[in-house]
Amino acid sequence: MLLMHLTMGESSATATYTVTTAALTVSKSVAVVSNPAGVGGTPKAIPGATLTYTISVDNSAGAVTATTLVVNDDFPEATLTFVNGSTDVTVGALVDTNIANGGVGTNTGATVTISSQGGTAENDRVSVSTFSVPAGEVATITFDVLVD
């Protein structure tokens, strides 16, 4: 809304602006989903076991779409190995499964990149980028690693 008042030689203007934003909440969890071959019982985080990481990007409280998002997750290279092709990205009803390193989801537009971060910790990084989360929606990223 813009109001203007003009009087001989004087002028003024008043404007009202509404700013809307995305409101993101990010959470991460991990589950041991399988033991190595030949080991029965409840899955445990032992060498050869598979872990599934789940990262949620929630825009339920947002008023607008959050665009061109990038989610990075570092994990220790010495103890975990990324399972290539295990990345799934879901945004609302859009689903892309089994995205490999360097791949792009055809439905969500998400790009998956695995890279070594070097340094003293020697971490590897899973990056999921260039995706959007509409207002009122949640994006879920899952990927698997093997325990070394």
FIPA-104202 format. One record per residue: x, y, z of N, C-alpha, C in turn; residue number from 1. Coordinates in nm, 3 decimals. Layout:
BEGIN
X | Y | Z | X | Y | Z | X | Y | Z | NUM
...
END
This chain:
BEGIN
0.085 | -0.115 | 0.000 | 0.000 | 0.000 | 0.000 | 0.090 | 0.122 | 0.000 | 1
0.062 | 0.215 | -0.087 | 0.139 | 0.338 | -0.096 | 0.042 | 0.454 | -0.089 | 2
0.062 | 0.540 | 0.010 | -0.021 | 0.659 | 0.027 | 0.063 | 0.782 | 0.000 | 3
0.007 | 0.873 | -0.073 | 0.080 | 0.997 | -0.100 | -0.007 | 1.116 | -0.061 | 4
0.056 | 1.216 | -0.006 | -0.014 | 1.339 | 0.031 | 0.067 | 1.455 | -0.027 | 5
0.003 | 1.533 | -0.107 | 0.071 | 1.646 | -0.171 | 0.004 | 1.776 | -0.128 | 6
0.084 | 1.871 | -0.086 | 0.039 | 2.005 | -0.051 | 0.134 | 2.102 | -0.118 | 7
0.091 | 2.216 | -0.146 | 0.171 | 2.316 | -0.215 | 0.318 | 2.310 | -0.174 | 8
0.403 | 2.257 | -0.260 | 0.546 | 2.256 | -0.235 | 0.593 | 2.148 | -0.138 | 9
0.503 | 2.067 | -0.085 | 0.541 | 1.962 | 0.009 | 0.492 | 1.828 | -0.045 | 10
0.566 | 1.724 | -0.011 | 0.519 | 1.590 | -0.048 | 0.565 | 1.490 | 0.056 | 11
0.491 | 1.384 | 0.066 | 0.530 | 1.274 | 0.156 | 0.472 | 1.146 | 0.099 | 12
0.528 | 1.035 | 0.139 | 0.480 | 0.905 | 0.093 | 0.493 | 0.806 | 0.207 | 13
0.399 | 0.713 | 0.214 | 0.402 | 0.606 | 0.313 | 0.383 | 0.475 | 0.238 | 14
0.460 | 0.375 | 0.273 | 0.449 | 0.245 | 0.207 | 0.447 | 0.135 | 0.313 | 15
0.374 | 0.030 | 0.284 | 0.371 | -0.087 | 0.371 | 0.418 | -0.206 | 0.289 | 16
0.514 | -0.281 | 0.341 | 0.568 | -0.396 | 0.273 | 0.551 | -0.519 | 0.360 | 17
0.515 | -0.628 | 0.299 | 0.506 | -0.755 | 0.369 | 0.620 | -0.844 | 0.321 | 18
0.701 | -0.891 | 0.412 | 0.814 | -0.979 | 0.379 | 0.778 | -1.120 | 0.422 | 19
0.784 | -1.213 | 0.328 | 0.758 | -1.353 | 0.360 | 0.886 | -1.433 | 0.339 | 20
0.906 | -1.532 | 0.422 | 1.028 | -1.612 | 0.415 | 0.998 | -1.760 | 0.431 | 21
1.093 | -1.839 | 0.392 | 1.090 | -1.981 | 0.424 | 1.133 | -1.995 | 0.570 | 22
1.087 | -2.099 | 0.636 | 1.124 | -2.125 | 0.776 | 1.170 | -2.270 | 0.785 | 23
1.300 | -2.292 | 0.772 | 1.354 | -2.427 | 0.762 | 1.400 | -2.482 | 0.896 | 24
1.368 | -2.609 | 0.917 | 1.418 | -2.686 | 1.030 | 1.484 | -2.810 | 0.972 | 25
1.610 | -2.835 | 1.010 | 1.684 | -2.949 | 0.956 | 1.715 | -3.046 | 1.070 | 26
1.691 | -3.175 | 1.045 | 1.723 | -3.277 | 1.145 | 1.789 | -3.396 | 1.077 | 27
1.862 | -3.475 | 1.156 | 1.936 | -3.589 | 1.102 | 1.923 | -3.707 | 1.199 | 28
1.908 | -3.825 | 1.143 | 1.904 | -3.946 | 1.225 | 1.980 | -4.056 | 1.152 | 29
2.014 | -4.160 | 1.225 | 2.084 | -4.275 | 1.166 | 2.022 | -4.402 | 1.222 | 30
2.014 | -4.505 | 1.137 | 1.964 | -4.635 | 1.179 | 2.055 | -4.742 | 1.123 | 31
2.085 | -4.842 | 1.205 | 2.159 | -4.958 | 1.158 | 2.056 | -5.049 | 1.092 | 32
2.069 | -5.073 | 0.961 | 1.965 | -5.146 | 0.890 | 2.001 | -5.291 | 0.859 | 33
2.131 | -5.325 | 0.861 | 2.166 | -5.465 | 0.837 | 2.303 | -5.497 | 0.892 | 34
2.316 | -5.622 | 0.938 | 2.444 | -5.675 | 0.982 | 2.521 | -5.724 | 0.859 | 35
2.653 | -5.744 | 0.875 | 2.728 | -5.804 | 0.765 | 2.677 | -5.947 | 0.738 | 36
2.707 | -5.997 | 0.618 | 2.665 | -6.132 | 0.581 | 2.711 | -6.233 | 0.685 | 37
2.624 | -6.323 | 0.722 | 2.657 | -6.430 | 0.816 | 2.640 | -6.393 | 0.961 | 38
2.603 | -6.268 | 0.991 | 2.583 | -6.227 | 1.131 | 2.433 | -6.206 | 1.150 | 39
2.375 | -6.284 | 1.240 | 2.231 | -6.274 | 1.264 | 2.200 | -6.180 | 1.378 | 40
2.075 | -6.178 | 1.415 | 2.031 | -6.099 | 1.529 | 2.002 | -5.954 | 1.493 | 41
1.982 | -5.875 | 1.597 | 1.954 | -5.733 | 1.580 | 2.073 | -5.663 | 1.517 | 42
2.049 | -5.582 | 1.414 | 2.161 | -5.512 | 1.350 | 2.239 | -5.424 | 1.448 | 43
2.371 | -5.429 | 1.435 | 2.462 | -5.351 | 1.519 | 2.562 | -5.278 | 1.430 | 44
2.613 | -5.166 | 1.477 | 2.711 | -5.087 | 1.401 | 2.849 | -5.150 | 1.415 | 45
2.866 | -5.264 | 1.348 | 2.994 | -5.336 | 1.350 | 3.048 | -5.339 | 1.207 | 46
3.178 | -5.368 | 1.188 | 3.232 | -5.370 | 1.052 | 3.149 | -5.458 | 0.958 | 47
3.116 | -5.399 | 0.843 | 3.035 | -5.468 | 0.743 | 2.887 | -5.434 | 0.751 | 48
2.844 | -5.370 | 0.859 | 2.703 | -5.333 | 0.874 | 2.669 | -5.214 | 0.785 | 49
2.541 | -5.203 | 0.750 | 2.492 | -5.090 | 0.671 | 2.414 | -4.996 | 0.761 | 50
2.448 | -4.866 | 0.752 | 2.377 | -4.762 | 0.824 | 2.303 | -4.676 | 0.723 | 51
2.182 | -4.634 | 0.755 | 2.107 | -4.541 | 0.671 | 2.093 | -4.409 | 0.745 | 52
2.144 | -4.303 | 0.684 | 2.128 | -4.167 | 0.738 | 2.006 | -4.103 | 0.673 | 53
1.929 | -4.032 | 0.754 | 1.812 | -3.960 | 0.705 | 1.824 | -3.815 | 0.748 | 54
1.816 | -3.725 | 0.650 | 1.819 | -3.581 | 0.677 | 1.687 | -3.523 | 0.629 | 55
1.618 | -3.453 | 0.719 | 1.491 | -3.389 | 0.684 | 1.508 | -3.238 | 0.681 | 56
1.455 | -3.176 | 0.576 | 1.454 | -3.030 | 0.564 | 1.306 | -2.991 | 0.560 | 57
1.259 | -2.935 | 0.671 | 1.117 | -2.908 | 0.692 | 1.087 | -2.760 | 0.670 | 58
0.997 | -2.732 | 0.576 | 0.952 | -2.595 | 0.549 | 0.802 | -2.583 | 0.579 | 59
0.754 | -2.665 | 0.672 | 0.611 | -2.665 | 0.706 | 0.562 | -2.530 | 0.753 | 60
0.646 | -2.456 | 0.825 | 0.606 | -2.326 | 0.878 | 0.640 | -2.212 | 0.784 | 61
0.701 | -2.242 | 0.671 | 0.743 | -2.137 | 0.579 | 0.628 | -2.083 | 0.496 | 62
0.641 | -1.958 | 0.456 | 0.537 | -1.894 | 0.376 | 0.569 | -1.897 | 0.227 | 63
0.695 | -1.927 | 0.192 | 0.738 | -1.932 | 0.052 | 0.830 | -2.051 | 0.030 | 64
0.854 | -2.084 | -0.096 | 0.944 | -2.192 | -0.133 | 1.089 | -2.155 | -0.102 | 65
1.160 | -2.247 | -0.038 | 1.305 | -2.232 | -0.017 | 1.372 | -2.290 | -0.141 | 66
1.451 | -2.209 | -0.211 | 1.507 | -2.253 | -0.339 | 1.659 | -2.268 | -0.334 | 67
1.710 | -2.340 | -0.432 | 1.852 | -2.368 | -0.451 | 1.922 | -2.406 | -0.320 | 68
1.863 | -2.500 | -0.249 | 1.919 | -2.545 | -0.122 | 2.041 | -2.634 | -0.144 | 69
2.129 | -2.636 | -0.045 | 2.245 | -2.725 | -0.042 | 2.252 | -2.785 | 0.098 | 70
2.256 | -2.918 | 0.104 | 2.274 | -2.989 | 0.231 | 2.404 | -3.065 | 0.222 | 71
2.497 | -3.038 | 0.315 | 2.625 | -3.109 | 0.323 | 2.627 | -3.191 | 0.450 | 72
2.674 | -3.314 | 0.439 | 2.690 | -3.399 | 0.557 | 2.826 | -3.466 | 0.550 | 73
2.911 | -3.437 | 0.647 | 3.046 | -3.496 | 0.653 | 3.043 | -3.621 | 0.741 | 74
3.119 | -3.721 | 0.699 | 3.134 | -3.841 | 0.781 | 3.278 | -3.889 | 0.772 | 75
3.327 | -3.958 | 0.878 | 3.469 | -3.997 | 0.884 | 3.502 | -4.105 | 0.779 | 76
3.593 | -4.070 | 0.690 | 3.635 | -4.159 | 0.583 | 3.698 | -4.288 | 0.636 | 77
3.767 | -4.278 | 0.750 | 3.840 | -4.393 | 0.804 | 3.747 | -4.502 | 0.859 | 78
3.624 | -4.466 | 0.893 | 3.536 | -4.565 | 0.956 | 3.408 | -4.594 | 0.878 | 79
3.376 | -4.513 | 0.777 | 3.253 | -4.532 | 0.699 | 3.283 | -4.517 | 0.550 | 80
3.214 | -4.595 | 0.469 | 3.226 | -4.587 | 0.324 | 3.088 | -4.564 | 0.263 | 81
3.076 | -4.459 | 0.183 | 2.950 | -4.427 | 0.117 | 2.912 | -4.535 | 0.018 | 82
2.784 | -4.573 | 0.015 | 2.734 | -4.671 | -0.082 | 2.682 | -4.593 | -0.202 | 83
2.759 | -4.595 | -0.311 | 2.722 | -4.518 | -0.430 | 2.589 | -4.568 | -0.486 | 84
2.502 | -4.475 | -0.525 | 2.371 | -4.509 | -0.579 | 2.266 | -4.532 | -0.473 | 85
2.298 | -4.500 | -0.348 | 2.202 | -4.526 | -0.239 | 2.124 | -4.402 | -0.197 | 86
2.146 | -4.288 | -0.263 | 2.083 | -4.164 | -0.220 | 1.943 | -4.151 | -0.278 | 87
1.846 | -4.129 | -0.189 | 1.708 | -4.103 | -0.228 | 1.672 | -3.963 | -0.182 | 88
1.599 | -3.889 | -0.265 | 1.554 | -3.754 | -0.230 | 1.404 | -3.748 | -0.255 | 89
1.329 | -3.707 | -0.152 | 1.184 | -3.691 | -0.162 | 1.150 | -3.549 | -0.122 | 90
1.074 | -3.480 | -0.207 | 1.026 | -3.345 | -0.176 | 0.876 | -3.349 | -0.199 | 91
0.798 | -3.348 | -0.089 | 0.654 | -3.362 | -0.103 | 0.623 | -3.492 | -0.175 | 92
0.553 | -3.485 | -0.288 | 0.517 | -3.604 | -0.364 | 0.621 | -3.641 | -0.469 | 93
0.726 | -3.559 | -0.484 | 0.830 | -3.586 | -0.584 | 0.936 | -3.678 | -0.523 | 94
0.970 | -3.785 | -0.594 | 1.064 | -3.884 | -0.541 | 1.169 | -3.919 | -0.646 | 95
1.295 | -3.920 | -0.605 | 1.406 | -3.971 | -0.686 | 1.479 | -4.073 | -0.602 | 96
1.502 | -4.193 | -0.658 | 1.570 | -4.299 | -0.583 | 1.699 | -4.339 | -0.652 | 97
1.790 | -4.391 | -0.570 | 1.916 | -4.448 | -0.618 | 1.999 | -4.352 | -0.701 | 98
2.008 | -4.226 | -0.657 | 2.090 | -4.129 | -0.727 | 2.237 | -4.158 | -0.696 | 99
2.317 | -4.174 | -0.799 | 2.460 | -4.203 | -0.782 | 2.540 | -4.074 | -0.773 | 100
2.666 | -4.087 | -0.733 | 2.756 | -3.973 | -0.727 | 2.760 | -3.903 | -0.862 | 101
2.736 | -3.771 | -0.862 | 2.734 | -3.693 | -0.984 | 2.600 | -3.695 | -1.055 | 102
2.504 | -3.770 | -0.999 | 2.373 | -3.781 | -1.063 | 2.279 | -3.669 | -1.024 | 103
2.174 | -3.652 | -1.107 | 2.072 | -3.551 | -1.083 | 1.936 | -3.619 | -1.085 | 104
1.857 | -3.592 | -0.982 | 1.722 | -3.647 | -0.976 | 1.633 | -3.584 | -1.082 | 105
1.560 | -3.666 | -1.155 | 1.476 | -3.614 | -1.263 | 1.349 | -3.548 | -1.212 | 106
1.304 | -3.583 | -1.092 | 1.181 | -3.526 | -1.037 | 1.207 | -3.408 | -0.945 | 107
1.309 | -3.419 | -0.860 | 1.338 | -3.314 | -0.762 | 1.443 | -3.215 | -0.810 | 108
1.521 | -3.253 | -0.909 | 1.630 | -3.168 | -0.956 | 1.752 | -3.169 | -0.865 | 109
1.750 | -3.254 | -0.763 | 1.861 | -3.260 | -0.667 | 1.985 | -3.321 | -0.732 | 110
2.102 | -3.263 | -0.705 | 2.230 | -3.314 | -0.753 | 2.305 | -3.374 | -0.635 | 111
2.359 | -3.495 | -0.652 | 2.431 | -3.563 | -0.545 | 2.580 | -3.565 | -0.580 | 112
2.663 | -3.521 | -0.484 | 2.809 | -3.521 | -0.504 | 2.874 | -3.577 | -0.379 | 113
2.970 | -3.667 | -0.399 | 3.049 | -3.721 | -0.289 | 3.191 | -3.672 | -0.309 | 114
3.251 | -3.616 | -0.203 | 3.386 | -3.564 | -0.216 | 3.463 | -3.584 | -0.087 | 115
3.596 | -3.592 | -0.100 | 3.683 | -3.601 | 0.016 | 3.716 | -3.459 | 0.062 | 116
3.705 | -3.436 | 0.193 | 3.731 | -3.303 | 0.249 | 3.874 | -3.287 | 0.297 | 117
3.950 | -3.398 | 0.302 | 4.090 | -3.390 | 0.342 | 4.107 | -3.339 | 0.484 | 118
4.222 | -3.280 | 0.510 | 4.249 | -3.228 | 0.645 | 4.283 | -3.339 | 0.741 | 119
4.294 | -3.305 | 0.867 | 4.334 | -3.404 | 0.966 | 4.225 | -3.505 | 0.994 | 120
4.098 | -3.467 | 0.978 | 3.988 | -3.560 | 1.006 | 3.963 | -3.655 | 0.890 | 121
4.012 | -3.618 | 0.767 | 3.989 | -3.699 | 0.648 | 3.842 | -3.739 | 0.635 | 122
3.756 | -3.641 | 0.629 | 3.613 | -3.666 | 0.615 | 3.574 | -3.673 | 0.468 | 123
3.471 | -3.752 | 0.441 | 3.404 | -3.750 | 0.312 | 3.278 | -3.668 | 0.330 | 124
3.227 | -3.612 | 0.221 | 3.108 | -3.527 | 0.229 | 3.006 | -3.573 | 0.125 | 125
2.884 | -3.589 | 0.171 | 2.771 | -3.608 | 0.082 | 2.706 | -3.472 | 0.067 | 126
2.693 | -3.423 | -0.057 | 2.626 | -3.296 | -0.084 | 2.505 | -3.321 | -0.172 | 127
2.392 | -3.269 | -0.129 | 2.271 | -3.272 | -0.211 | 2.235 | -3.127 | -0.234 | 128
2.231 | -3.087 | -0.362 | 2.218 | -2.945 | -0.391 | 2.115 | -2.918 | -0.502 | 129
2.088 | -2.790 | -0.516 | 2.000 | -2.732 | -0.619 | 1.858 | -2.789 | -0.619 | 130
1.807 | -2.815 | -0.500 | 1.667 | -2.856 | -0.491 | 1.590 | -2.751 | -0.413 | 131
1.458 | -2.757 | -0.422 | 1.371 | -2.660 | -0.355 | 1.272 | -2.732 | -0.266 | 132
1.228 | -2.663 | -0.159 | 1.124 | -2.717 | -0.072 | 1.011 | -2.615 | -0.065 | 133
0.896 | -2.646 | -0.125 | 0.785 | -2.552 | -0.123 | 0.734 | -2.526 | 0.019 | 134
0.665 | -2.415 | 0.037 | 0.602 | -2.384 | 0.166 | 0.508 | -2.499 | 0.202 | 135
0.513 | -2.539 | 0.328 | 0.425 | -2.645 | 0.377 | 0.474 | -2.785 | 0.349 | 136
0.593 | -2.800 | 0.291 | 0.644 | -2.933 | 0.253 | 0.770 | -2.969 | 0.332 | 137
0.807 | -3.097 | 0.322 | 0.928 | -3.150 | 0.384 | 1.007 | -3.225 | 0.278 | 138
1.138 | -3.204 | 0.275 | 1.228 | -3.281 | 0.189 | 1.299 | -3.383 | 0.277 | 139
1.315 | -3.504 | 0.226 | 1.386 | -3.609 | 0.299 | 1.497 | -3.664 | 0.210 | 140
1.617 | -3.670 | 0.266 | 1.734 | -3.723 | 0.196 | 1.781 | -3.844 | 0.275 | 141
1.797 | -3.958 | 0.208 | 1.854 | -4.075 | 0.275 | 1.971 | -4.127 | 0.193 | 142
2.069 | -4.182 | 0.263 | 2.181 | -4.247 | 0.195 | 2.240 | -4.350 | 0.289 | 143
2.308 | -4.450 | 0.230 | 2.366 | -4.560 | 0.307 | 2.518 | -4.549 | 0.312 | 144
2.575 | -4.595 | 0.423 | 2.718 | -4.612 | 0.438 | 2.745 | -4.750 | 0.498 | 145
2.865 | -4.802 | 0.470 | 2.908 | -4.928 | 0.531 | 3.008 | -4.895 | 0.641 | 146
2.999 | -4.968 | 0.751 | 3.095 | -4.954 | 0.860 | 3.220 | -5.030 | 0.820 | 147
3.336 | -4.963 | 0.821 | 3.463 | -5.027 | 0.783 | 3.519 | -5.107 | 0.898 | 148
END
